[in-house]
Amino acid sequence: MSSPTPRTSPATRPSHLARLLLSALLLAVPAVTEAQEIPTPEAFFGHVMGADRELADWDQLSEYYRLLDRESDRLQVVEMGPSTWGNDFQVLLVSSPENLARLDELQATNALLSDPRGASPGDVDRAVENGVVVMAQSFGLHSNEVAATQTAAELAYDMATRDDPVMIEILDNTLSVLFPSLNPDGTNRITEWYREWVGTEYEGSAIPWLYHPYIGHNNNRDAFMQNTVESVYAAHFLFREWVPQAYIDHHEMGGTSARFYIPPYAEPIRPDGDPLVWREMNWYGAHMGYRLEEEGHSGVTSYSLYSGWGHFGFHWITPFHNIAGMLTESARTGRLATPVYLHDDQLQGNRRQLESYEPQVNFPNPWSGGWWRVRNIVEQQKLSAVAALEIAAQNREMVLRNAWRKAQNQIDRGTAAEPITAGVDGPVAGYIIPADQHDPLTARTMVHRLLLQGVDVQEVDESFVHRGRSYEAGSWYVTMAQPKRGVVRWLLDRTFYPDNHFTRNDDGSPIRPYDLATHTMMEFMGVRVDRTPTHLQVPMTRVDWALDAQGRIAVDPGEVTVGSAGYVVDGRQNAAFLAVNHLFDEGIEVRRVDDPGATDLRAGDFLLDTDAPAAVLERVAAETGVDFHPVDDLPTTGVHPTERLRVAMYHRYWGGSMDEGWTRMMLEDFGFPYDSILDPGMTESNLTQKHDVVILPNDPAEVMMGPDPSDFGTGNNIPPEFQSGFGEAGVEALEAFVRNGGTLVTFAQAGELPIEHFPLPVRDVLDGLSSEDYWDPGVTLRTHVNSSHPAAYGMPEQALVLFGFQQGNNQAYEVLVHDRNERVDRVVEFHDRDLMQSGWLLGEEHLAGKAAMVSVRHGEGTVVLIGFRPQHRLQTHGTLKFIFNSLVSGPEPVNGPG
């Protein structure tokens, strides 16, 4: 696949019309005319932003921004398009009327400073003289952190109406790019849930399902792959069209420690960004803290809690775009818009340079307790947002000059092929992505993802030899002599997370990284990338694939050529499954190769007869990019008819499963129909009669079977109808389904359920190990793959798998000695030593030689235990076929029932 499929089918919500009518009435009441003032948020919404037990939903908020656009010459609304569920995604541009009238000029000026290649010193001087500081701020990415979307409305109003000298200077010297909700669907979903239960015993309870339609809280992990349309919209401004000088993402955190975290980050930082960007974070954060203390806000901390090495969401990847990417985190109430009271002895230190709750340099004024409200959060978020704009406006020329300097520094480092840090030795000039790949279409998808980052990629015009290696025409080259050198380094080269006093506790135990220890795109996607210490000097053309509004590129159509025995589709390609699913939709018969014999075919290739309708194949090739090659020589045996199986996936409440949501997205992107099964569907009759395959995404067995609500902390007063769990009866139904011939596929720790409760003759060798004995917080691991096994068809014999990200999430298997050992197949095995490719791994001896994936015959059916998340956030394209192979019918088993 070349790009994510936009998910824009609107959801019908009962209160949608009511919200629109309310907005219309509120618009009518103040009846804005030229003679009247713009209505305050309080007048428009009927309450102060952040008022107790009040939330404005996205329909109301977006209408308010349209009103500000109509009535103020300081604010423009950019309608980006539909969100995943069809809500409007808006971006607000706020500046002086004079600046808004010359946006094209400002954008060109900003582009020169962010990428000065080819610019003269005079060009840079003029850009600094005539430009304004571009600062982006985002709100509402995590929709259950409810304050930020309310803050955005008040901030937008203030910027549209304030006439004091501070605001005038801000408007004259800056352009604000405001994302008032990075998740409009979730803003509505959370607000509807809260309103439904306010005033009842379930007021403030946690929403039982994901607040983003697919990925919930993981939407802030999507910046470097951009699988959702919301991420694409944000990246359009942040990475490609504007590249601001600074970016702030406003969030909420746990509620029993500091009241407000502001920049800078704590240790460790991720190196290879320009040092100025880290200095800027300190600078902005210091001014925020100054203003907050000046206005009487206590409980503010900085240089703590959140490390500079974090996930590659927007605020942690932006530093490598030469943007001062920052984060604020307010203490949440834990009950959505309902206030909470905290006693002073309930407040405590937390982590990373705030281990104790007492005055210190980065926490000089602890909060003493009392009532905590959403309104408190709105006030401190707004104050920090304006403070950052204020200091940028006061120092416009310095900020702009340093924007050029950061970019030029990175270009110069790349031109000189300077070494990169974190365990990679020697000069690095760039990276070659060979055209000859195990899965060429996935390599093309990776290049597409690099373009979404705004990375400069060149396509080589002819075959060449570089440093003794031969490369085909159509290979790609990514030079380090570009402003986004830091982005390129972390996505295309090995990563070694630091193991030092910053990443260990006083007792020597490791501190978990904030998310994964590595985000190596090429390793995740199974794409070969060659580092080169010298620059490539061959004819090249810049890759300039057009991106549509939702970030998609045009598919490069595949070729269709018939042979005397029909057609073959290369089963090594992920996109082959999308093509085959299209063929299934058309009722076209497909066969699959099990043993190619003496032919040029491979196990896992898909075959079609000569009478397959050419017009359909041409259309499928055009839509997917998959080639239908001619085949003239078929094996006499070792081929089986294949068909699409009926797939079901368990879907729970308790806030929803992000792993389940990512799996839904993957299935839809690759054309697999599926049923989501809640607890009532987990019966033997339903499973056996309606489904062939059941998927259990990564989850502890106790959560699937039915956890104790108290395990979920504050907001756990969940209505009984949303307390899910299929219990022992569901386990029995699943086992009966398998024994009757079904296939159960489990990801990561979900394997605990069949191992312990069926049971199965395998053991998870990682179960019970302490973090001192074994540690794998996001690591790519080297494995041997039995690619002749139907569960691994199309995979290379050597593959990287991702273990991440929390201790206990992953499994490794040992087969127990029993009477039917032949009924367990070790499909994927870890190397005997030197397992880690990137990340952080302690205790590799526990993995060495063990199985990462096994297929277990159980009765008439099969349990496929995958000890990791093969579809991790739809980033690990290199291991998706471990799932896909179980979703189409395979050959008949050879070892019979037992």
Salt bridges, closest charged atoms under 4 A:
ASP52 OD2 - ARG373 NE 2.83
ASP57 OD2 - ARG19 NE 2.85
ASP57 OD2 - ARG195 NH1 3.07
ASP59 OD2 - HIS16 ND1 3.33
ASP59 OD2 - ARG19 NE 2.60
GLU63 OE1 - ARG66 NH1 3.45
GLU63 OE2 - ARG70 NH1 3.87
GLU79 OE2 - ARG66 NE 3.03
ASP88 OD2 - ARG66 NH2 2.42
GLU105 OE2 - ARG102 NH1 2.98
ASP115 OD2 - ARG117 NH2 2.89
ASP123 OD1 - ARG126 NH2 2.73
ASP125 OD1 - ARG401 NH1 2.90
GLU145 OE2 - HIS142 ND1 3.19
GLU145 OE1 - HIS251 ND1 3.02
GLU145 OE2 - ARG332 NH2 3.56
GLU154 OE1 - ARG375 NH1 2.80
GLU154 OE2 - LYS382 NZ 2.80
ASP158 OD2 - LYS382 NZ 2.82
ASP163 OD1 - ARG74 NH2 2.39
ASP164 OD1 - ARG162 NE 2.67
GLU192 OE2 - ARG13 NE 3.43
GLU192 OE2 - ARG19 NH1 2.56
GLU203 OE2 - ARG53 NE 2.73
GLU230 OE1 - HIS212 NE2 3.32
ASP249 OD2 - HIS251 NE2 2.71
ASP272 OD2 - ARG489 NE 2.93
ASP274 OD1 - ARG413 NH1 2.77
GLU280 OE1 - LYS406 NZ 2.65
GLU294 OE1 - ARG291 NH1 2.66
GLU379 OE2 - ARG375 NE 3.21
GLU390 OE1 - HIS287 NE2 2.75
GLU390 OE2 - ARG291 NH2 2.60
GLU397 OE2 - ARG396 NH2 3.34
ASP456 OD2 - ARG117 NH1 3.06
ASP456 OD1 - ARG542 NE 3.34
ASP493 OD1 - ARG531 NH2 2.74
ASP499 OD1 - ARG504 NE 2.82
ASP515 OD1 - ARG221 NE 3.11
ASP515 OD2 - HIS519 NE2 3.60
ASP515 OD1 - ARG873 NH2 2.75
ASP530 OD1 - ARG469 NH1 2.92
ASP530 OD2 - ARG528 NH2 2.71
ASP548 OD2 - ARG552 NE 2.69
ASP570 OD2 - ARG572 NH2 2.81
ASP585 OD1 - ARG644 NH2 2.76
GLU586 OE2 - ARG619 NH2 2.68
ASP594 OD2 - HIS640 ND1 2.76
ASP609 OD1 - ARG591 NH2 2.78
GLU623 OE1 - HIS582 NE2 3.72
GLU623 OE2 - ARG619 NH1 3.64
ASP627 OD2 - HIS629 NE2 3.74
ASP659 OD1 - ARG869 NH1 3.79
GLU660 OE2 - HIS651 ND1 3.03
GLU660 OE2 - ARG664 NE 2.70
ASP669 OD1 - ARG7 NH2 2.48
ASP675 OD2 - HIS691 NE2 2.99
ASP692 OD1 - ARG646 NH2 3.03
ASP699 OD2 - ARG652 NE 2.51
GLU735 OE2 - ARG739 NE 3.29
GLU735 OE2 - HIS858 NE2 2.90
GLU814 OE1 - ARG763 NH2 3.14
GLU814 OE2 - LYS850 NZ 2.84
GLU822 OE2 - ARG820 NE 2.40
ASP825 OD2 - HIS789 NE2 2.91
GLU829 OE2 - ARG826 NE 2.80
GLU845 OE2 - HIS846 NE2 3.85
